[in-house]
């Protein structure tokens, strides 16, 4: 079965958005240059009314990439 969500709004609980923002702050403070810029953009977007489930998923993926980057010192 396929479910298409292109035309649907998915509500993200505020606690998850807050969690994503905390993780992005970590990346923004200690990530690599590209990670820092992407975290900054995602933080701006998550603070707006236009935040989407895809933004939340990208925040989680960006934090995972930061954690798995062997060249960055972690907090």
Residue pairs with C-beta under 8 A, 6 or more apart in sequence:
10 52
10 53
12 51
12 53
12 56
16 56
17 46
17 51
17 56
20 42
20 46
20 55
20 56
20 59
20 60
21 43
21 46
21 47
21 59
23 59
23 60
23 62
23 63
24 39
24 42
24 43
24 46
24 59
24 62
24 63
25 39
25 43
26 63
26 66
26 75
27 35
27 36
27 38
27 39
27 62
27 63
27 66
28 36
28 39
28 40
28 43
29 75
30 66
30 72
30 73
30 74
30 75
31 39
31 62
31 66
31 69
31 72
32 66
32 69
32 71
32 72
35 62
35 65
35 66
35 69
38 62
39 59
39 62
42 55
42 58
42 59
42 62
45 51
45 55
46 55
46 56
46 59
66 72
66 74
67 74
